[in-house]
């Protein structure tokens, strides 16, 4: 694997025919994207956020969409309860994870995001 940080790399086209990463191969990559979690069968990574409001959630999705188009790699986006954002990433063509997924996750993490403000005890 290349030593360049994930967020500085580019996704490479994948039309299938390559093996998906094993659980053990995913672990060092997962360490490079804090906040993301690996599902039980190591076929998907996901992360959740709580947006400041509905418009922030939609703006964030718009930025992810631009990034996905630029990278040629598209995540699954979920919005529930008007501000609960979840992003699932996997390589659809192989039904599992590739390095592209971790590259995209690192780039998603670089998108500014306004989270819901936490209430202070004095409020």
Secondary structure, DSSP 8 states (H G I E B T S, - for coil): ---S-GGGS------S-S----HHHHHHHHTTSTT-EE-TTSS-EEEEEEBSSHHHHHHHHHHHHHHHHHHT---EEEEETTTEEEEEE-BTTTTB--HHHHHHHHHHHTS---B-----TT-
